[in-house]
Amino acid sequence: MTSLETVGSLLIAFATVVFTTILLSRQVRQMEHERNALAILQAIDRLTSPQIVHVFTLLRGVEARYPDDAAIRERFHGSKDDEALGMVGQYVETIACLARREVLDASLIVDAVGLMLRTRWATIREFVYHLRRYNDNPYMFENFEWLARYSAWWKDVPRPVHARNYAQRQFDTSVDDEFARLRPPV
């Protein structure tokens, strides 16, 4: 083999390695996007599950049921409200923790279910603040609170100027005619 053939073979081998590396890195990125999309869908499914909807229905007015430390001490532990807050901790707090640590994309979660998160946090917020003071634990439900606050902030953040799917005039007004046509008769 001549030195020219050797150099040629090395260049081809090197080009093959570089090309393969580029293709593999693109494939890995695609797999990461698919994994993240699946994780976000599963998180949203958990946040909107019938069990969680029911739990927050049960927790409406929880702060009025335990207006002071004595009420918490005497009636909260072992109650349906205690059980419901445990469920909130298992599901919502866990997903919020993953979003806060950037394992899940918080902006995608709050784009999809932000109003629901803010509403649910508002449902238990006053009681959680009281429970934090009672237990001397300022970290109870801190990730849920963070995600709800992030959602409140995110809803007012301007969307990217050049992102076509956020353009105010993306659709012609004639698109509304389609909805009028599809509306069921009264």
HUJO-V591534 format. One record per residue. N is the residue number from 0. RES is the residue in three letters. SS is DSSP state (H for helix, E for strand, - for the rest). D_FIRST is the distance of its C-alpha to the first C-alpha in Angstrom with 2 decimals. Layout:
# HUJO-V591534
<<N & RES & SS & D_FIRST> <N & RES & SS & D_FIRST>>
This chain:
# HUJO-V591534
<<0 & MET & - & 0.00> <1 & THR & - & 3.78> <2 & SER & H & 6.62> <3 & LEU & H & 8.14> <4 & GLU & H & 6.13> <5 & THR & H & 6.65> <6 & VAL & H & 10.11> <7 & GLY & H & 10.72> <8 & SER & H & 10.19> <9 & LEU & H & 12.41> <10 & LEU & H & 14.88> <11 & ILE & H & 15.26> <12 & ALA & H & 15.83> <13 & PHE & H & 18.21> <14 & ALA & H & 20.00> <15 & THR & H & 20.46> <16 & VAL & H & 22.01> <17 & VAL & H & 24.22> <18 & PHE & H & 25.35> <19 & THR & H & 26.14> <20 & THR & H & 28.04> <21 & ILE & H & 30.07> <22 & LEU & H & 30.99> <23 & LEU & H & 31.95> <24 & SER & H & 34.08> <25 & ARG & H & 35.89> <26 & GLN & H & 36.52> <27 & VAL & H & 37.89> <28 & ARG & H & 40.21> <29 & GLN & H & 41.43> <30 & MET & H & 42.13> <31 & GLU & H & 44.02> <32 & HIS & H & 46.13> <33 & GLU & H & 46.95> <34 & ARG & H & 47.91> <35 & ASN & H & 50.04> <36 & ALA & H & 51.72> <37 & LEU & H & 52.56> <38 & ALA & H & 53.90> <39 & ILE & H & 56.05> <40 & LEU & H & 57.42> <41 & GLN & H & 58.31> <42 & ALA & H & 59.96> <43 & ILE & H & 62.01> <44 & ASP & H & 62.94> <45 & ARG & H & 64.26> <46 & LEU & H & 66.11> <47 & THR & - & 67.83> <48 & SER & - & 68.46> <49 & PRO & H & 72.03> <50 & GLN & H & 72.42> <51 & ILE & H & 71.70> <52 & VAL & H & 73.91> <53 & HIS & H & 76.67> <54 & VAL & H & 76.20> <55 & PHE & H & 76.70> <56 & THR & H & 79.70> <57 & LEU & H & 81.19> <58 & LEU & - & 80.51> <59 & ARG & - & 82.47> <60 & GLY & - & 85.27> <61 & VAL & H & 83.98> <62 & GLU & H & 85.08> <63 & ALA & H & 88.66> <64 & ARG & H & 88.71> <65 & TYR & - & 87.91> <66 & PRO & - & 89.62> <67 & ASP & - & 89.85> <68 & ASP & H & 88.48> <69 & ALA & H & 91.23> <70 & ALA & H & 90.19> <71 & ILE & H & 86.58> <72 & ARG & H & 87.71> <73 & GLU & H & 90.18> <74 & ARG & H & 88.56> <75 & PHE & H & 84.89> <76 & HIS & - & 83.13> <77 & GLY & - & 82.62> <78 & SER & - & 83.82> <79 & LYS & H & 82.20> <80 & ASP & H & 81.27> <81 & ASP & H & 79.52> <82 & GLU & H & 77.60> <83 & ALA & H & 76.73> <84 & LEU & H & 75.46> <85 & GLY & H & 73.34> <86 & MET & H & 71.72> <87 & VAL & H & 71.12> <88 & GLY & H & 69.46> <89 & GLN & H & 67.22> <90 & TYR & H & 66.03> <91 & VAL & H & 66.63> <92 & GLU & H & 66.16> <93 & THR & H & 62.88> <94 & ILE & H & 61.42> <95 & ALA & H & 62.79> <96 & CYS & H & 61.19> <97 & LEU & H & 57.77> <98 & ALA & H & 58.30> <99 & ARG & H & 59.51> <100 & ARG & - & 56.45> <101 & GLU & - & 54.24> <102 & VAL & - & 52.94> <103 & LEU & - & 54.65> <104 & ASP & - & 55.00> <105 & ALA & H & 58.67> <106 & SER & H & 58.81> <107 & LEU & H & 57.88> <108 & ILE & H & 60.51> <109 & VAL & H & 63.23> <110 & ASP & H & 62.36> <111 & ALA & H & 62.92> <112 & VAL & H & 65.86> <113 & GLY & H & 66.98> <114 & LEU & H & 70.61> <115 & MET & H & 70.89> <116 & LEU & H & 69.55> <117 & ARG & H & 71.96> <118 & THR & H & 74.86> <119 & ARG & H & 74.16> <120 & TRP & H & 73.83> <121 & ALA & H & 77.14> <122 & THR & H & 78.67> <123 & ILE & H & 78.09> <124 & ARG & H & 77.63> <125 & GLU & H & 81.15> <126 & PHE & H & 81.27> <127 & VAL & H & 77.87> <128 & TYR & H & 79.09> <129 & HIS & H & 82.21> <130 & LEU & H & 80.23> <131 & ARG & H & 77.96> <132 & ARG & H & 81.07> <133 & TYR & H & 82.71> <134 & ASN & H & 79.71> <135 & ASP & - & 78.84> <136 & ASN & - & 75.29> <137 & PRO & - & 74.10> <138 & TYR & - & 70.77> <139 & MET & - & 72.15> <140 & PHE & - & 70.48> <141 & GLU & H & 68.89> <142 & ASN & H & 65.76> <143 & PHE & H & 67.85> <144 & GLU & H & 69.88> <145 & TRP & H & 66.73> <146 & LEU & H & 65.34> <147 & ALA & H & 68.75> <148 & ARG & H & 68.95> <149 & TYR & H & 65.39> <150 & SER & H & 66.46> <151 & ALA & H & 69.57> <152 & TRP & H & 67.50> <153 & TRP & H & 64.68> <154 & LYS & - & 67.12> <155 & ASP & - & 68.06> <156 & VAL & - & 64.60> <157 & PRO & - & 63.77> <158 & ARG & - & 60.88> <159 & PRO & - & 57.86> <160 & VAL & - & 58.93> <161 & HIS & - & 55.87> <162 & ALA & - & 55.71> <163 & ARG & H & 56.82> <164 & ASN & H & 58.24> <165 & TYR & H & 60.66> <166 & ALA & - & 61.97> <167 & GLN & - & 65.76> <168 & ARG & - & 65.73> <169 & GLN & - & 62.73> <170 & PHE & - & 64.88> <171 & ASP & - & 67.32> <172 & THR & - & 70.90> <173 & SER & - & 71.00> <174 & VAL & H & 68.95> <175 & ASP & H & 72.19> <176 & ASP & H & 73.77> <177 & GLU & H & 71.46> <178 & PHE & H & 72.85> <179 & ALA & H & 76.39> <180 & ARG & H & 75.66> <181 & LEU & H & 74.24> <182 & ARG & - & 77.06> <183 & PRO & - & 79.16> <184 & PRO & - & 82.73> <185 & VAL & - & 85.38>>
